[in-house]
Amino acid sequence: MGHHQNTKLVLVVGGAGFIGSHTVDLLLSEGYRVRVLDNFSTGKRHNLPETHERLEILAGDMSDQAILRRICVDITHVLHLAAQVSVVDSLENPVFSCQQNILSFVAVLDAARMHNARFVYASSAAIYGNQNTLPLQEEDPALPISPYGLEKYSNELYADLYGRIYGLSHLGLRYFNVYGPRQDPKSPYSGVISRFVDQVAAGKPLTVRGDGKQFRDFIHVRDVARANVAALRGNTLGVLNVARGEATSIIELAKLIEKISGSVSGVHWVPDIPGDIKRSLADSTRMRQFLCSPQWPLAEGIRELLGQ
Ligand SMILES: NC(=O)c1ccc[n+]([C@@H]2O[C@H](COP(=O)([O-])OP(=O)(O)OC[C@H]3O[C@@H](n4cnc5c(N)ncnc54)[C@H](O)[C@@H]3O)[C@@H](O)[C@H]2O)c1
């Protein structure tokens, strides 16, 4: 039986990763055709369906312009998520980080421009740095405190320029702290929720950095996937925060995870890491207005991760 065949073909760069794979799932379920480009540096093949009639997966590096040229045939939309994603690594190896997050970003941006495709890309809450006034609003100044944050800000400036000189349709999504299934807990720099869940499963204490009073604005990856699809479908220009607009301190988070899991291993205090932001809380009014409203309460998302 022929189901509705969508004529839209979305190129998802970094589609085998954490946010990418959930977005691909949603795009496929909504009838889109999807082409993934990924070099599988942090992404995994098994994050994506083994086979699907509307999914093509290409292994390759986004810095390769010949590959980009080949895979952009017929695309109508680009979702660019591939990046050097670690703040700490951007401090330790700023040249590699710049190559991935600025040079390769421009390669993908330019490919979108050549095909007149709608361009949606991952920015980050990291562009804000440590600000005095919260919640963070889109028009607040960018004050990055890491190469990673600066690179994401430069992406926004590039996209804005391409909008003005080429009429490119673009939207940058400033993701706050994304969590959920498929987040890799093995990296020491990955999300705190995946680390805590992993520690609970191993019967280990939860490692809390600094005084634990730093807070974050957590959003479930399936809510982020919904925001991404809404961003591709729409024509909003510029940048939007993607967050729930609720602050949770790390110590509150540890207590919540202990309560849900029944863990009695306690907390292990460790020093702060450089480049870590103290207070992160978004104004999510515009996301709710222009994209969608997040649906996953934090406790429910954590319960699912803990298998409770
Ligand atoms: N997870 C978060 O909380 C968060 C917060 C803010 C911003 N972001 C941004 O969102 C995007 C997606 O992050 P994620 O958490 O899904 O990370 P991820 O590491 O799971 O996904 C990145 C994907 O890009 C691929 N990739 C990396 N370099 C590549 C290259 N040179 N060529 C082709 N593919 C390449 C990786 O293999 C991976 O599949 C990134 O741009 C990240 O900076 C994430």
The ligand as a Tripos MOL2 file, in Angstrom:
@<TRIPOS>MOLECULE
LIG
   44    48     1     0     0
SMALL
NO_CHARGES

@<TRIPOS>ATOM
      1 N1         24.1790   17.1090   23.4220 N.am      1 LIG1
      2 C1         24.0700   18.3520   23.8770 C.2       1 LIG1
      3 O1         23.6880   18.5790   25.0440 O.2       1 LIG1
      4 C2         24.3880   19.5280   22.9860 C.ar      1 LIG1
      5 C3         24.2610   20.8180   23.5200 C.ar      1 LIG1
      6 C4         24.5480   21.9130   22.7130 C.ar      1 LIG1
      7 C5         24.9310   21.7110   21.3860 C.ar      1 LIG1
      8 N2         25.0520   20.4530   20.8830 N.ar      1 LIG1
      9 C6         25.4580   20.3040   19.4730 C.3       1 LIG1
     10 O2         24.5390   19.4470   18.8260 O.3       1 LIG1
     11 C7         25.1980   18.7220   17.7840 C.3       1 LIG1
     12 C8         24.9420   17.2260   17.9610 C.3       1 LIG1
     13 O3         25.4670   16.8130   19.2180 O.3       1 LIG1
     14 P1         25.2990   15.3520   19.8230 P.3       1 LIG1
     15 O4         25.1570   15.5090   21.2930 O.co2     1 LIG1
     16 O5         24.2760   14.6220   19.0580 O.co2     1 LIG1
     17 O6         26.7710   14.7540   19.5670 O.3       1 LIG1
     18 P2         27.2400   13.4200   18.8230 P.3       1 LIG1
     19 O7         28.7280   13.3810   19.0070 O.co2     1 LIG1
     20 O8         26.4410   12.2660   19.2680 O.co2     1 LIG1
     21 O9         26.8840   13.7290   17.2960 O.3       1 LIG1
     22 C9         27.7710   14.3070   16.3770 C.3       1 LIG1
     23 C10        27.7740   13.4360   15.1280 C.3       1 LIG1
     24 O10        28.5980   14.0520   14.1190 O.3       1 LIG1
     25 C11        29.4500   13.0700   13.5700 C.3       1 LIG1
     26 N3         30.6560   13.7650   13.0770 N.ar      1 LIG1
     27 C12        31.5990   14.4070   13.8160 C.ar      1 LIG1
     28 N4         32.5510   14.9220   13.0330 N.ar      1 LIG1
     29 C13        32.2060   14.6090   11.7510 C.ar      1 LIG1
     30 C14        32.8030   14.8660   10.4830 C.ar      1 LIG1
     31 N5         33.9580   15.5390   10.3800 N.pl3     1 LIG1
     32 N6         32.1690   14.4130    9.3540 N.ar      1 LIG1
     33 C15        31.0100   13.7080    9.4780 C.ar      1 LIG1
     34 N7         30.4040   13.4470   10.6310 N.ar      1 LIG1
     35 C16        30.9940   13.8840   11.7710 C.ar      1 LIG1
     36 C17        29.7280   12.1070   14.7090 C.3       1 LIG1
     37 O11        30.1760   10.8290   14.2870 O.3       1 LIG1
     38 C18        28.3480   12.0510   15.3840 C.3       1 LIG1
     39 O12        27.5260   11.0720   14.7840 O.3       1 LIG1
     40 C19        26.6670   19.1270   17.8570 C.3       1 LIG1
     41 O13        26.8800   20.1560   16.9130 O.3       1 LIG1
     42 C20        26.8220   19.6650   19.2580 C.3       1 LIG1
     43 O14        27.8760   20.6070   19.3430 O.3       1 LIG1
     44 C21        24.7950   19.3540   21.6580 C.ar      1 LIG1
@<TRIPOS>BOND
     1     1     2 1
     2     2     3 2
     3     2     4 1
     4     4     5 ar
     5     4    44 ar
     6     5     6 ar
     7     6     7 ar
     8     7     8 ar
     9     8     9 1
    10     8    44 ar
    11     9    10 1
    12     9    42 1
    13    10    11 1
    14    11    12 1
    15    11    40 1
    16    12    13 1
    17    13    14 1
    18    14    15 2
    19    14    16 1
    20    14    17 1
    21    17    18 1
    22    18    19 2
    23    18    20 1
    24    18    21 1
    25    21    22 1
    26    22    23 1
    27    23    24 1
    28    23    38 1
    29    24    25 1
    30    25    26 1
    31    25    36 1
    32    26    27 ar
    33    26    35 ar
    34    27    28 ar
    35    28    29 ar
    36    29    30 ar
    37    29    35 ar
    38    30    31 1
    39    30    32 ar
    40    32    33 ar
    41    33    34 ar
    42    34    35 ar
    43    36    37 1
    44    36    38 1
    45    38    39 1
    46    40    41 1
    47    40    42 1
    48    42    43 1
@<TRIPOS>SUBSTRUCTURE
     1 LIG1         1 GROUP 0 **** ****
